[in-house]
Amino acid sequence: MPYTFPRWVPGQRDTAPSGPGNEDQTGPSAPLLSIPSLQAEEQILKKIRRKIRNKQSAQDSRRRKKEYLDGLETRVAACSAQNQDLKRKVQLLEKRKE
């Protein structure tokens, strides 16, 4: 009969003999999370932080664009008014000339 490996059940302790390399991981110095899960969690947090920064940057960009467009609209209105005023002056001067 071929040898089969015993199945590991979550919560089951490893029954390997103690010795170098087989330290007991249930003591006070046992890590709460394994290194790979910490790295995965850090990657998730980095992604979340990046999304938050991107969202803030997009909001700032939209605000700056709106301020820029509002300034352009104000300038267009002022230039249009000045243009109308200058057109009236030109018409008056042309009438005087005649």
ZITAHU-V476612 format. One record per residue. N is the residue number from 0. PSI is psi in degrees with one decimal (* if undefined). OMEGA is omega in whole degrees, 0 to 359 (* if undefined). D_LAST is the distance of its C-alpha to the last C-alpha in Angstrom with 2 decimals. Layout:
# ZITAHU-V476612
N | PSI | OMEGA | D_LAST
N | PSI | OMEGA | D_LAST
This chain:
# ZITAHU-V476612
0 | 130.0 | 182 | 121.90
1 | 152.1 | 181 | 118.65
2 | 134.8 | 175 | 117.41
3 | 142.7 | 179 | 114.42
4 | 143.1 | 178 | 112.30
5 | 147.0 | 179 | 112.40
6 | 141.5 | 177 | 109.28
7 | 133.7 | 180 | 107.22
8 | 131.4 | 179 | 106.51
9 | 136.3 | 181 | 103.69
10 | -12.3 | 180 | 105.23
11 | 134.8 | 179 | 108.35
12 | 149.5 | 176 | 109.33
13 | 133.2 | 183 | 110.05
14 | 18.8 | 179 | 113.82
15 | 148.7 | 180 | 113.75
16 | 149.7 | 179 | 116.15
17 | 153.4 | 180 | 114.84
18 | -178.6 | 180 | 114.42
19 | 131.3 | 180 | 111.83
20 | -13.2 | 179 | 108.76
21 | 45.8 | 182 | 109.92
22 | 150.4 | 179 | 108.99
23 | 124.2 | 183 | 108.97
24 | 16.6 | 181 | 105.37
25 | -1.4 | 182 | 106.26
26 | -175.3 | 183 | 106.76
27 | -23.0 | 182 | 104.39
28 | 6.5 | 181 | 102.69
29 | 134.0 | 179 | 101.79
30 | 143.6 | 179 | 98.04
31 | -37.7 | 178 | 96.40
32 | 149.1 | 178 | 94.28
33 | 161.1 | 182 | 94.95
34 | -46.1 | 179 | 92.71
35 | -37.9 | 180 | 91.13
36 | -31.6 | 175 | 90.20
37 | -42.5 | 179 | 88.70
38 | -40.7 | 179 | 86.62
39 | -41.4 | 179 | 85.52
40 | -40.7 | 177 | 84.63
41 | -40.4 | 179 | 82.67
42 | -41.1 | 179 | 80.76
43 | -44.6 | 179 | 79.94
44 | -40.2 | 177 | 78.80
45 | -42.1 | 180 | 76.66
46 | -42.7 | 179 | 75.04
47 | -45.3 | 179 | 74.40
48 | -41.5 | 179 | 72.96
49 | -41.6 | 178 | 70.71
50 | -39.9 | 179 | 69.46
51 | -46.0 | 178 | 68.78
52 | -40.9 | 180 | 66.89
53 | -42.0 | 179 | 64.93
54 | -44.4 | 179 | 64.08
55 | -42.4 | 179 | 62.91
56 | -41.6 | 179 | 60.88
57 | -41.1 | 178 | 59.23
58 | -44.2 | 179 | 58.40
59 | -41.2 | 180 | 56.92
60 | -44.1 | 178 | 54.89
61 | -38.3 | 178 | 53.51
62 | -46.4 | 179 | 52.69
63 | -40.9 | 179 | 50.85
64 | -42.9 | 180 | 48.93
65 | -44.5 | 178 | 47.93
66 | -42.2 | 180 | 46.81
67 | -47.1 | 180 | 44.79
68 | -38.7 | 177 | 43.13
69 | -41.4 | 177 | 42.45
70 | -42.3 | 178 | 40.78
71 | -41.8 | 179 | 38.65
72 | -40.3 | 177 | 37.66
73 | -43.4 | 180 | 36.69
74 | -40.8 | 178 | 34.65
75 | -44.1 | 180 | 32.91
76 | -43.5 | 180 | 32.09
77 | -43.0 | 180 | 30.72
78 | -38.8 | 178 | 28.63
79 | -43.0 | 179 | 27.30
80 | -43.8 | 179 | 26.33
81 | -40.4 | 179 | 24.66
82 | -44.2 | 178 | 22.82
83 | -43.1 | 179 | 21.57
84 | -44.7 | 180 | 20.47
85 | -37.4 | 177 | 18.61
86 | -40.9 | 178 | 16.89
87 | -41.5 | 179 | 15.72
88 | -41.3 | 179 | 14.49
89 | -43.7 | 180 | 12.57
90 | -42.2 | 179 | 10.92
91 | -44.8 | 181 | 10.18
92 | -37.4 | 179 | 8.82
93 | -36.6 | 178 | 6.52
94 | -40.5 | 180 | 5.40
95 | -36.3 | 183 | 5.49
96 | -35.3 | 185 | 3.80
97 | * | * | 0.00
